[in-house]
C-alpha cells in the first residue's frame, strides 16, 4: 500500500452497551478497503445492577452509563469518527425505563443508540466469530451480564439462535454467589440453568466445539493461561478442555470475594460475578457434550463492523470464502510496503517448488497454506529496518491479526519467516513462540524455511532472474530443480546465492536436491550444475 497526500480513511466507531460494561472500538477503513483496529475502550457500568427487584434501571446505574457514553462521544470526536454504530442489549431491552434512558443518552451525547433484540444480538456475535475463527460447525454462546445468546452454526451458516435470561450479573444476584458458594447453592443454580437450557432446539449433546464470547470467558482463559504458564498472552482462538473449566469453577466457588480478587488473571471488577458465569459455562459444556471450549476475542462489536463492511464493501457478503487468505491480504494492505511484485514472485516460486517436491516430502495440504502465508508476509519486517528484517517479520507475523490460524500455526509461520535467510538454532529471541511447538513442528519449520530461502535467493537483485522452475524426480531419494535464467550471465551469482540453502535443504529432508540450468549451455561449464 502506497501513502500519498490524498490518503483518507473512514473512521467507524462501534459501541456495545451491555448489562455489565460498555465498550467502544474504532476501526479505520483505508481507501483500498483494508481495515484495522485503531482504538478500544471499556467502562464498567453495571447497568443491570438492582434490576431484579424493580425491573427498572436504577439512577446510579444510569448515571454511570451516561458518563461512559459521554466519554465515548468525546473520544470519537477527537478520533474523527465519521460513522457511529451503537447498540444496547439485554438490560436496556428488558428494563421498563430502557427506552426513556436511550432517549436521554441520544439527546446528551449525539450517539444514535439502537436497542436490539436477542436474535439480532446473537446474529452480530456470530458475524464477529465467523469472520475471525475458521470453524465450520459449532455451538456459539455470548455470555453477558443479563442474558446469554446461544446459536447453532452448521457449514458456517447460522441455523438456530435463542436469547436466554441467564447472565453472570443476574445469576450472581439471584443466587448470591459474590462470596464463597456452597454446594447446595451450586446445585440449585445448576437445576435452574439446565431447566432453561432444555428450551434450546438442537444443541443438546451435539458434541460440537463450543465457542464463547464475552468478558467472563475471556477472564477464565486469562486465569488458565497464568495457571499453565502459557507463553503468549493471546486470548482469541485460545482453547481449553472441559476439565480445565470444571477445575477453575471449583476453585472460584471455594473462595470468598477477597480471596478471588487475588487470583492472577482475574480482573477485580469481575471477582464478584465470575463464579456464576463460570458455572454457566460449565453447564453449557455438559449440556452440549462439547470436548473443546474455544475463546473468541471478537464478538458483537466486531460483528457490528463486519455487518457494516459487508453492506458497504462486500456487496452483502458477510464472510470471505477463505478466511486465512483474506486476513493475510487485509493485514498486508494496511502496511506501507510499496512494490508488491517481489513478494508475489517469491510466493509463486516457493509454491511451485513445494508442489514439485510433493511426491517426496508428502506434506499435508495445511503445510502449503503455512508456506503461502509466510511468503506473503516474509518481507513485512522491512518497514522497520532492512537489517534483521527476517526477525522483524517473524515478530510481526506472530503478533498480527491473522485469522484462520491456531496459536501454534501462527508461531510456525513466524519461525519460518525468521529462517528465511538460513536456519538458525538460536531461538532465544523467539523462545515464547517456540514453546508452543513440538520438536516435530520445529523440524517442519526448518524444512519449509529452506524452500523460502532457496527462492528468495533467486531474487536477490529484485529482477526475477529465474524465469521458470520445474522439478523432476529421477528416483525416490533424489530430485532435480530445473531452472531457467533470464540471462545466462546471472547463473554464477544465483548459484552462489542458493548453494548454502540447497545444502540446508539436503540436511533437513530425507532426499537430496540438485540444480540444473536449462540455459546452461550458454555459460561456462563450471556453472552448469549445482549439487
C-alpha positions as CSV (number, residue, x, y, z in Angstrom):
1,X,0.0,0.0,0.0
2,X,1.4,3.4,-1.0
3,X,0.7,6.5,1.1
4,X,0.1,9.9,-0.5
5,X,-1.2,13.4,0.3
6,X,-4.8,12.5,-0.8
7,X,-4.9,9.5,1.5
8,X,-8.1,9.4,3.5
9,X,-9.5,6.8,5.8
10,X,-13.0,6.3,7.1
11,X,-13.2,6.1,10.9
12,X,-16.0,3.8,12.2
13,X,-17.0,3.8,15.8
14,X,-18.8,0.8,17.3
15,X,-20.3,0.7,20.8
16,X,-21.7,-2.3,22.7
17,X,-23.7,-1.1,25.7
18,X,-24.1,-4.3,27.8
19,X,-25.5,-5.1,31.2
20,X,-22.1,-5.1,32.9
21,X,-19.9,-3.0,30.7
22,X,-19.9,-0.5,27.9
23,X,-17.2,-1.0,25.2
24,X,-16.2,1.1,22.2
25,X,-13.8,0.3,19.4
26,X,-12.8,2.4,16.4
27,X,-12.0,0.7,13.1
28,X,-10.2,2.5,10.3
29,X,-11.0,1.6,6.7
30,X,-8.4,2.5,4.1
31,X,-9.1,3.7,0.6
32,X,-8.1,0.2,-0.6
33,X,-10.8,-1.2,1.7
34,X,-8.3,-2.7,4.1
35,X,-9.3,-2.2,7.8
36,X,-7.7,-2.2,11.2
37,X,-8.4,-1.6,14.8
38,X,-7.1,1.8,16.0
39,X,-8.8,2.3,19.4
40,X,-10.7,0.4,22.1
41,X,-12.0,1.3,25.5
42,X,-14.1,-0.4,28.2
43,X,-16.1,1.2,31.0
44,X,-17.6,-0.8,33.9
45,X,-21.2,0.4,34.1
46,X,-23.2,-2.4,35.8
47,X,-26.3,-1.2,34.0
48,X,-28.5,-4.1,35.2
49,X,-27.4,-3.8,38.8
50,X,-30.5,-3.7,41.0
51,X,-33.0,-4.6,38.2
52,X,-34.0,-7.9,39.7
53,X,-36.2,-6.2,42.4
54,X,-37.9,-3.5,40.3
55,X,-37.5,-4.3,36.7
56,X,-36.1,-0.7,36.2
57,X,-32.7,0.7,35.6
58,X,-31.5,2.4,38.8
59,X,-30.5,6.1,38.9
60,X,-27.0,5.1,40.0
61,X,-26.6,2.7,37.1
62,X,-27.9,5.2,34.6
63,X,-25.6,7.9,35.9
64,X,-22.5,5.6,35.4
65,X,-23.7,4.6,32.0
66,X,-24.4,8.1,30.8
67,X,-20.9,9.2,31.9
68,X,-19.4,6.4,30.0
69,X,-21.3,7.2,26.8
70,X,-20.4,10.9,27.1
71,X,-16.7,9.9,27.4
72,X,-17.1,7.7,24.3
73,X,-18.7,10.6,22.4
74,X,-15.8,12.9,23.2
75,X,-13.2,10.3,22.3
76,X,-15.0,9.6,19.0
77,X,-14.9,13.3,18.1
78,X,-11.2,13.5,18.8
79,X,-10.5,10.5,16.6
80,X,-12.5,11.9,13.7
81,X,-15.2,9.2,13.8
82,X,-17.5,9.7,10.8
83,X,-19.8,6.8,11.3
84,X,-21.0,5.7,14.7
85,X,-22.9,2.4,15.2
86,X,-24.1,1.8,18.8
87,X,-26.3,-0.9,20.2
88,X,-27.7,-1.7,23.6
89,X,-28.6,-5.2,24.7
90,X,-30.4,-7.2,27.5
91,X,-30.5,-4.6,30.3
92,X,-31.9,-1.8,28.1
93,X,-34.4,-4.0,26.3
94,X,-35.8,-5.6,29.4
95,X,-36.0,-2.5,31.7
96,X,-39.3,-0.7,32.0
97,X,-37.4,2.6,31.6
98,X,-35.0,1.4,28.9
99,X,-36.4,3.4,26.0
100,X,-36.6,6.6,28.1
101,X,-32.9,6.1,29.1
102,X,-32.0,5.5,25.4
103,X,-33.6,8.8,24.5
104,X,-31.6,10.6,27.3
105,X,-28.4,9.1,26.0
106,X,-29.1,10.2,22.4
107,X,-30.0,13.8,23.5
108,X,-26.9,14.2,25.7
109,X,-24.3,12.5,23.5
110,X,-25.5,12.7,19.9
111,X,-24.8,8.9,19.7
112,X,-27.6,7.1,17.8
113,X,-28.3,4.1,20.0
114,X,-30.4,1.1,18.9
115,X,-31.8,-1.3,21.4
116,X,-31.5,-4.7,19.7
117,X,-33.5,-7.9,20.4
118,X,-31.8,-11.1,21.4
119,X,-31.9,-12.6,17.9
120,X,-30.0,-9.6,16.4
121,X,-27.6,-9.7,19.3
122,X,-26.8,-13.4,18.5
123,X,-26.5,-12.6,14.8
124,X,-24.0,-9.9,15.4
125,X,-22.0,-12.1,17.7
126,X,-22.0,-14.8,15.1
127,X,-20.6,-12.3,12.5
128,X,-17.8,-11.4,14.8
129,X,-16.9,-15.0,15.2
130,X,-17.4,-16.3,11.6
131,X,-15.1,-13.6,10.3
132,X,-12.3,-14.4,12.7
133,X,-12.4,-18.1,13.5
134,X,-12.0,-21.0,11.0
135,X,-14.7,-23.4,12.2
136,X,-17.5,-24.9,10.1
137,X,-19.8,-26.4,12.7
138,X,-20.1,-25.2,16.3
139,X,-22.3,-24.0,19.1
140,X,-21.7,-20.4,20.0
141,X,-22.6,-18.6,23.2
142,X,-22.3,-14.9,24.1
143,X,-22.4,-14.6,27.9
144,X,-23.3,-11.2,29.1
145,X,-24.4,-9.6,32.4
146,X,-28.1,-10.2,32.0
147,X,-28.5,-12.6,29.1
148,X,-26.8,-15.4,27.1
149,X,-27.3,-15.8,23.4
150,X,-26.8,-19.4,22.2
151,X,-26.6,-20.3,18.5
152,X,-26.1,-23.4,16.4
153,X,-23.9,-23.0,13.3
154,X,-23.7,-25.5,10.6
155,X,-21.4,-25.2,7.5
156,X,-20.6,-21.6,8.7
157,X,-24.3,-20.7,8.5
158,X,-26.4,-19.6,11.5
159,X,-29.2,-22.2,11.9
160,X,-30.7,-21.7,15.3
161,X,-30.5,-19.0,17.9
162,X,-32.1,-18.1,21.2
163,X,-31.6,-15.5,23.9
164,X,-31.7,-16.9,27.4
165,X,-32.4,-14.9,30.6
166,X,-29.1,-16.1,32.1
167,X,-26.3,-13.7,32.7
168,X,-23.3,-13.5,35.0
169,X,-24.7,-10.5,36.9
170,X,-28.3,-11.6,37.1
171,X,-27.3,-15.2,38.2
172,X,-25.0,-13.7,40.8
173,X,-27.8,-11.5,42.3
174,X,-30.4,-14.3,42.1
175,X,-28.2,-16.9,43.9
176,X,-25.9,-14.7,46.0
177,X,-22.6,-16.1,44.6
178,X,-20.5,-13.0,45.3
179,X,-18.6,-14.8,48.1
180,X,-17.8,-18.4,48.8
181,X,-20.5,-20.6,47.2
182,X,-21.9,-23.7,48.9
183,X,-22.6,-27.0,47.1
184,X,-26.3,-26.5,47.9
185,X,-26.3,-23.2,46.1
186,X,-24.4,-24.6,43.1
187,X,-26.9,-27.4,42.8
188,X,-29.8,-25.1,42.9
189,X,-28.2,-22.8,40.3
190,X,-27.4,-25.8,38.1
191,X,-31.0,-27.0,38.2
192,X,-32.2,-23.5,37.3
193,X,-29.8,-23.2,34.3
194,X,-30.5,-26.7,33.0
195,X,-34.2,-26.1,33.0
196,X,-33.8,-23.0,30.8
197,X,-31.2,-24.8,28.5
198,X,-33.7,-27.5,27.8
199,X,-35.7,-25.0,25.8
200,X,-32.9,-24.7,23.3
201,X,-33.6,-26.6,20.0
202,X,-30.9,-28.8,18.5
203,X,-27.8,-28.2,20.7
204,X,-28.1,-30.9,23.4
205,X,-25.3,-33.4,23.1
206,X,-24.2,-32.2,19.7
207,X,-20.6,-32.7,20.7
208,X,-19.6,-29.8,18.5
209,X,-16.9,-27.3,19.6
210,X,-18.2,-24.7,22.0
211,X,-17.1,-21.1,21.1
212,X,-17.5,-18.5,23.8
213,X,-17.8,-14.7,23.6
214,X,-17.8,-12.2,26.5
215,X,-15.7,-10.9,29.4
216,X,-16.4,-13.9,31.6
217,X,-15.0,-16.5,29.2
218,X,-12.0,-14.2,28.4
219,X,-11.3,-13.9,32.1
220,X,-11.4,-17.6,32.6
221,X,-9.0,-18.1,29.7
222,X,-6.6,-15.5,31.2
223,X,-6.7,-17.3,34.5
224,X,-6.0,-20.6,32.8
225,X,-3.1,-19.1,30.9
226,X,-1.5,-17.9,34.1
227,X,-2.1,-21.3,35.8
228,X,-0.4,-23.3,32.9
229,X,2.3,-20.6,32.2
230,X,1.1,-20.2,28.6
231,X,3.9,-18.5,26.7
232,X,1.9,-15.8,24.9
233,X,-0.9,-13.5,26.3
234,X,-3.2,-14.0,23.3
235,X,-6.8,-14.9,24.1
236,X,-8.5,-15.1,20.7
237,X,-8.6,-18.7,19.5
238,X,-7.3,-20.0,22.8
239,X,-8.7,-23.4,23.6
240,X,-9.4,-25.3,26.9
241,X,-10.6,-28.8,27.7
242,X,-13.8,-29.1,29.8
243,X,-11.8,-30.4,32.8
244,X,-10.0,-27.0,33.0
245,X,-13.3,-25.2,33.3
246,X,-14.5,-27.7,35.9
247,X,-11.4,-27.2,38.0
248,X,-11.5,-23.4,37.8
249,X,-15.2,-23.3,38.7
250,X,-14.5,-25.4,41.8
251,X,-11.6,-23.2,42.7
252,X,-13.6,-20.0,42.3
253,X,-16.6,-21.3,44.2
254,X,-14.4,-22.3,47.2
255,X,-13.0,-18.8,47.7
256,X,-14.6,-15.6,49.0
257,X,-14.6,-12.3,47.2
258,X,-11.4,-11.1,48.8
259,X,-9.5,-14.3,48.0
260,X,-10.9,-14.5,44.5
261,X,-9.7,-10.9,43.7
262,X,-6.1,-12.1,44.3
263,X,-6.3,-14.7,41.6
264,X,-3.8,-14.0,38.8
265,X,-5.5,-13.1,35.6
266,X,-8.9,-12.2,37.2
267,X,-10.0,-8.6,36.8
268,X,-11.1,-7.2,40.2
269,X,-14.2,-5.8,38.6
270,X,-15.3,-9.4,37.8
271,X,-14.3,-11.1,41.0
272,X,-17.9,-11.0,42.4
273,X,-19.7,-12.3,39.2
274,X,-17.1,-14.7,37.8
275,X,-18.3,-17.8,39.7
276,X,-21.8,-17.7,38.4
277,X,-20.5,-17.1,34.8
278,X,-18.0,-20.0,35.1
279,X,-20.7,-22.3,36.4
280,X,-23.0,-21.4,33.5
281,X,-20.2,-22.2,31.0
282,X,-19.5,-25.5,32.8
283,X,-23.2,-26.4,32.5
284,X,-23.2,-25.5,28.8
285,X,-20.2,-27.8,28.2
286,X,-22.1,-30.6,29.9
287,X,-25.3,-29.9,28.1
288,X,-23.7,-29.8,24.6
289,X,-21.3,-32.6,25.3
290,X,-18.5,-30.4,23.8
291,X,-15.0,-31.6,24.2
292,X,-13.4,-28.2,23.5
293,X,-14.0,-24.6,24.6
294,X,-12.7,-22.0,22.2
295,X,-12.4,-18.4,23.2
296,X,-13.3,-15.7,20.7
297,X,-11.9,-12.3,21.5
298,X,-14.2,-10.9,18.8
299,X,-18.0,-10.7,19.3
300,X,-20.8,-8.2,19.0
301,X,-18.7,-5.1,18.4
302,X,-16.7,-6.7,15.6
303,X,-20.0,-8.2,14.3
304,X,-21.4,-4.7,14.0
305,X,-18.3,-3.7,12.0
306,X,-18.4,-6.8,9.7
307,X,-22.1,-6.2,9.1
308,X,-21.4,-2.6,8.1
309,X,-18.3,-3.6,6.0
310,X,-20.4,-6.3,4.1
311,X,-23.0,-3.8,3.2
312,X,-20.6,-1.1,2.1
313,X,-17.6,-3.0,0.7
314,X,-18.6,-6.7,0.0
315,X,-21.9,-6.4,-1.8
316,X,-23.7,-8.0,1.2
317,X,-21.2,-11.0,1.5
318,X,-20.9,-11.4,5.3
319,X,-17.8,-13.5,5.4
320,X,-15.0,-14.4,3.0
321,X,-14.6,-17.7,1.2
322,X,-11.1,-18.1,2.5
323,X,-10.7,-16.6,6.0
324,X,-6.9,-17.0,6.2
325,X,-6.2,-15.7,2.7
326,X,-8.5,-12.7,3.2
327,X,-7.0,-12.0,6.6
328,X,-3.4,-12.0,5.3
329,X,-4.3,-9.8,2.3
330,X,-6.2,-7.4,4.6
331,X,-3.3,-7.1,7.0
332,X,-0.7,-6.6,4.3
333,X,-2.8,-3.9,2.7
334,X,-2.8,-1.9,5.9
335,X,1.0,-1.6,5.7
336,X,3.2,0.9,3.9
337,X,5.2,-1.7,1.9
338,X,5.2,-0.3,-1.7
339,X,6.1,-2.7,-4.6
340,X,4.2,-6.0,-4.3
341,X,5.9,-7.7,-7.2
342,X,8.9,-9.3,-5.3
343,X,6.5,-10.8,-2.7
344,X,4.3,-12.2,-5.5
345,X,7.2,-13.6,-7.3
346,X,8.7,-15.3,-4.3
347,X,5.3,-16.7,-3.3
348,X,4.7,-18.1,-6.8
349,X,8.1,-19.7,-7.0
350,X,8.1,-21.2,-3.4
351,X,4.7,-22.8,-4.0
352,X,5.9,-24.2,-7.4
353,X,8.9,-25.7,-5.6
354,X,6.7,-27.1,-2.8
355,X,4.3,-28.7,-5.3
356,X,7.1,-30.1,-7.4
357,X,8.6,-31.8,-4.3
358,X,5.2,-33.1,-3.0
359,X,5.8,-36.7,-4.1
360,X,8.9,-36.8,-2.0
361,X,8.0,-34.8,1.1
362,X,4.4,-35.9,1.3
363,X,3.3,-33.0,3.4
364,X,-0.4,-32.5,4.2
365,X,-2.2,-29.6,2.4
366,X,-2.2,-27.4,5.5
367,X,1.6,-27.1,5.4
368,X,1.2,-25.4,1.9
369,X,-1.1,-22.8,3.5
370,X,1.6,-22.1,6.2
371,X,4.2,-21.6,3.5
372,X,2.0,-19.4,1.4
373,X,1.0,-17.3,4.4
374,X,4.7,-16.8,5.4
375,X,5.7,-16.0,1.8
376,X,3.0,-13.3,1.6
377,X,4.3,-11.7,4.8
378,X,8.0,-12.6,4.7
379,X,9.1,-9.0,3.9
380,X,6.9,-7.0,6.3
381,X,9.8,-6.5,8.6
382,X,11.5,-4.3,6.1
383,X,9.2,-1.4,7.1
384,X,11.0,-1.4,10.4
385,X,14.6,-1.9,9.1
386,X,16.2,-3.8,6.3
387,X,18.8,-5.1,8.7
388,X,17.4,-8.0,10.7
389,X,14.2,-7.8,8.7
390,X,13.7,-11.6,8.9
391,X,13.5,-11.2,12.7
392,X,11.2,-8.2,12.5
393,X,9.0,-10.1,10.0
394,X,8.8,-13.0,12.4
395,X,7.7,-10.8,15.3
396,X,5.1,-9.0,13.2
397,X,3.6,-12.3,11.9
398,X,3.5,-13.7,15.4
399,X,1.6,-10.7,16.7
400,X,-0.6,-9.7,13.7
401,X,-4.3,-10.3,13.4
402,X,-4.1,-13.3,11.2
403,X,-7.5,-15.1,11.5
404,X,-7.7,-18.7,10.4
405,X,-4.5,-19.9,12.2
406,X,-4.2,-21.5,15.6
407,X,-1.7,-20.1,18.0
408,X,0.7,-23.0,17.1
409,X,0.2,-22.4,13.4
410,X,0.9,-18.7,13.7
411,X,4.1,-19.4,15.7
412,X,5.1,-21.9,13.0
413,X,4.7,-19.2,10.2
414,X,6.6,-16.7,12.3
415,X,9.6,-19.1,12.7
416,X,9.6,-20.0,9.0
417,X,9.9,-16.2,8.4
418,X,12.7,-16.0,10.9
419,X,14.7,-18.6,9.0
420,X,14.1,-17.1,5.5
421,X,17.8,-16.3,5.1
422,X,19.1,-19.5,6.6
423,X,18.4,-21.8,9.5
424,X,19.5,-20.8,13.0
425,X,19.4,-22.8,16.2
426,X,19.4,-19.6,18.2
427,X,15.8,-19.4,19.2
428,X,16.3,-17.1,22.2
429,X,14.6,-14.2,20.6
430,X,11.6,-16.3,19.6
431,X,11.5,-18.5,22.8
432,X,8.0,-17.6,23.7
433,X,6.7,-18.7,20.3
434,X,9.0,-21.8,20.1
435,X,7.5,-23.0,23.3
436,X,4.2,-23.5,21.5
437,X,5.8,-26.0,19.1
438,X,6.9,-29.6,19.4
439,X,10.3,-31.0,18.2
440,X,8.4,-32.3,15.2
441,X,6.9,-28.8,14.5
442,X,10.4,-27.3,14.6
443,X,11.6,-29.8,12.0
444,X,8.7,-28.8,9.7
445,X,9.7,-25.1,10.3
446,X,13.2,-25.8,9.1
447,X,12.1,-27.9,6.1
448,X,9.6,-25.2,4.9
449,X,12.0,-22.4,5.6
450,X,14.6,-23.9,3.3
451,X,12.2,-23.7,0.3
452,X,11.5,-20.0,1.1
453,X,15.3,-19.4,1.4
454,X,16.1,-21.0,-1.9
455,X,13.6,-19.0,-3.9
456,X,14.4,-15.8,-2.1
457,X,18.0,-16.3,-3.2
458,X,16.7,-16.4,-6.8
459,X,15.6,-12.8,-6.5
460,X,18.4,-11.2,-4.5
461,X,18.5,-8.3,-7.0
462,X,14.7,-8.0,-7.3
463,X,14.7,-8.5,-11.1
464,X,13.2,-12.1,-11.2
465,X,16.4,-13.5,-12.6
466,X,15.0,-17.0,-12.6
467,X,12.1,-17.1,-15.1
468,X,11.0,-20.7,-14.8
469,X,11.1,-23.5,-12.3
470,X,10.3,-27.2,-12.6
471,X,11.1,-30.3,-10.6
472,X,11.9,-33.8,-11.8
473,X,12.4,-37.0,-9.7
474,X,15.0,-39.4,-11.1
475,X,14.4,-41.8,-8.1
476,X,12.8,-41.9,-4.7
477,X,15.7,-40.3,-2.9
478,X,16.6,-37.5,-5.3
479,X,15.0,-34.5,-7.0
480,X,16.4,-32.1,-9.6
481,X,15.4,-28.5,-9.7
482,X,15.3,-27.3,-13.3
483,X,15.8,-23.5,-13.6
484,X,15.9,-21.1,-16.5
485,X,17.7,-17.8,-16.0
486,X,16.7,-14.5,-17.6
487,X,20.3,-14.2,-18.6
488,X,23.0,-16.9,-18.6
489,X,25.4,-14.5,-17.1
490,X,23.3,-14.4,-14.0
491,X,23.8,-18.1,-13.3
492,X,27.1,-17.9,-11.4
493,X,25.7,-15.3,-9.0
494,X,22.5,-17.2,-8.5
495,X,24.3,-20.5,-7.9
496,X,26.5,-18.8,-5.2
497,X,23.3,-17.4,-3.5
498,X,21.4,-20.6,-3.4
499,X,24.2,-23.0,-2.7
500,X,24.1,-22.8,1.2
501,X,20.3,-23.2,1.1
502,X,20.5,-26.3,-1.1
503,X,22.9,-27.7,1.4
504,X,20.5,-26.9,4.3
505,X,17.6,-28.5,2.3
506,X,19.6,-31.7,1.8
507,X,20.3,-31.8,5.6
508,X,16.7,-31.3,6.6
509,X,14.9,-33.6,4.1
510,X,15.2,-37.4,3.7
511,X,16.1,-36.8,0.0
512,X,18.7,-34.8,-1.9
513,X,18.1,-31.8,-4.2
514,X,20.3,-30.7,-7.0
515,X,20.0,-27.9,-9.6
516,X,20.3,-27.9,-13.3
517,X,20.0,-24.9,-15.6
518,X,18.1,-25.2,-18.8
519,X,20.2,-22.5,-20.5
520,X,23.5,-23.7,-19.0
521,X,25.0,-24.3,-22.5
522,X,25.5,-20.5,-22.8
523,X,27.6,-20.3,-19.7
524,X,31.0,-21.7,-18.6
525,X,30.8,-25.5,-17.8
526,X,31.9,-24.9,-14.2
527,X,28.5,-23.3,-13.5
528,X,26.3,-25.9,-15.3
529,X,25.0,-27.7,-12.3
530,X,24.8,-27.3,-8.5
531,X,24.5,-30.4,-6.4
